[in-house]
Amino acid sequence: MAPKDNLFSRLQHLDQAASAERQAARRRRQQQSTGEILQTFLAYKLDHATEKMGLGLAIGDSLTLLHEPTNEWDPNAVKVFWKEQWIGYIPKDMAALIAAEVPEAATGLEAVVTGLTTTSRRDAFRLQISIPIPKASRRLRELGVTSTFAWDFDRTTGADKLRLVISCTETAFRELQELLAASYDVSKCGYSYYPAQDGRHYPWYLSLTDSSGKAPEDPEQVEKLIRSLFGVPSESTRGRERQERLKELEDKQEEINKRLETSRAEERRLRREFDFNKAAWEQRAEKAQAQGDQAIELAQSVEGELGQKLDLKEQELQLALAENKALEDQLEQSTNELETLRLELDYFEQIAPAGAAGELSQSTWGGSGVVIAEQELRNRLLSGLRSVAGTARLKPRQCLELVSEELCPGHLLVLESAWSSADQAKGFEHGDQLFELLWNLATAYRAQKLTGAPDRIAGQIFGGSSYAPRESQTIESNTQARRARTFTYQGKTVEMWQHLKIGAKDSENRTIRIHFCWDEHLAQVVIGHCGKHLFNPNH
């Protein structure tokens, strides 16, 4: 067996001479996988180191890892082969992780030798291994097998050095090394041989000393320096912050629990109050229900009595309707008799002058022929004047002037409101019809009123559609319509509901209304309006 000093010198020489091989191994590892890198090692006692060195192991050599589920001591055991020669087992914790999370280990998982060195105590020889993982599982990511930057102060830190462990890409690790080298002495750096720290895997480590060769006195300055470049606090700081946050949450939870207990106490109080009030309300409801039943019985009794009274009133109403029907029949019969008497009266009024004339002029003028000739002449005159009014297209004012001032002076009293409305209706086209209505109003209607005939009898001389003795109930009950049909003359205020009408549409050229009344004292027909249709609430 070779002396230990000789072995150490050989290992040191190998480590110094293998920098190029390490770089080649890193490039090879990067080419083999674009995924994550899992770091582990094989440890040998110094007694076995010479044997392993004699095999010719070198940095950059390929290794094959194979899961051995039939191992009687550990079903998670993972064997390591170099050039098809078995050289050892992966550490137990790492083997369990690889067997459970890396399926490729069942058929042969490729790895690379990335370091040959001794422990800090020089009591063991370590063969460092890098294992490319195509895709890190969730558990592997939780253990830090990822390229995401994470770091922490190593638990082996002492007064002689400040040791950092880092999980990141190699590029990020080199940047961190350059950053820290500007302020501290980087005594050692490289791959970490420990599989995990506090349940997390850190593939890199770095040892710092200050100018006096001891660990920096203020680790917080180191953390500030790292956070200034990467913006990532240490896992210890994260853990402490999580603990502080957890403490805050626990305090809040305790506060919430206290408030919840207070709220529950209030709820219990309100529940008791509600139960008490509920019992009182139920008693009131029962009492109200009893009163309601009594009220319903009373209402039913009253309803029965009212129903009987209603039946009696219904019978009385039917009798009254029957009586009204009989009276209406009598009224209709009386109206027919009245119409017959009026016809007889008209007939006697027509033949009375003719009889007198016959007695006086049987020998001279040939009896009633003279009266008939005068009536015929009068009708011809009216027809001619109406024709002239139509041909000359007389305006409403001209028709009023012709009848009230030229033909029948003193028969009509035309108010100023009538003249004004006639001027506004100057576009009216049926002057012949208007002239005839005004002529009959000044002659035949006035003659009927002088004899004391009522309005309905006197209005029959205009025909059925031209004369209206009243307005509709809707118009007469409307304030604005009533105001529009109220006129004042000689200190009198009169509502003129009687009216003559031409046209049924609200057209200034085809429709006109004449509102008038009979003044018995003046023996004149008073015209208050001769123009467009007055206000109608239905239009």
Buried (B, 14 or more C-beta within 10 A) or exposed (E): EEEBEEBBEBBEEBBEEBEEBBEBBBEBBEEBBEBBBBBBBBEBEBEBBBEBBEEEBEBBBBBBBBBBEEBEEBEBBBBBBBEEEEBBBBBBEBBBBBBBBBEBBEEEBBBBBBBBBBEEEEEBBBBBBBBBBEEBBEEBBEBBBBBEBBBBBBEEBEEEBBBBBBBBBBEBBEBBBEBBEEEBBBBEBBBBBBBBBEEBBBBBBBBBBBEEEEBBEEBEEBBEBBEEBBEBBBBBBEEEEEEEEEEEEEEEEEEEEEEEEEEEEEEEEEEEEEEEEEEEEEEEEEEEEEEEEEEEEEEEEEEEEEEEEEEEEEEEEEEEEEEEEEEEEEEEEEEEEEEEEEEEEEEEEEEEEBEEBBEEBEEEBEBBEBBEEEEEEEEEEBEEBBEBBBEEEBBBBBBBBBBBEEBBEEBBBBBEBBBEBBEBBEEBBBBBBBBBBBBBBBBBBBEBBEEEBEBEBBBBBBEEEBBBEEBEEEBEEBEEBBEBBEBEBEEEEBBBBBBBBBBEEEBBEBBBBBBBBBBEEEEBBBBBBBBBBBEBEEE
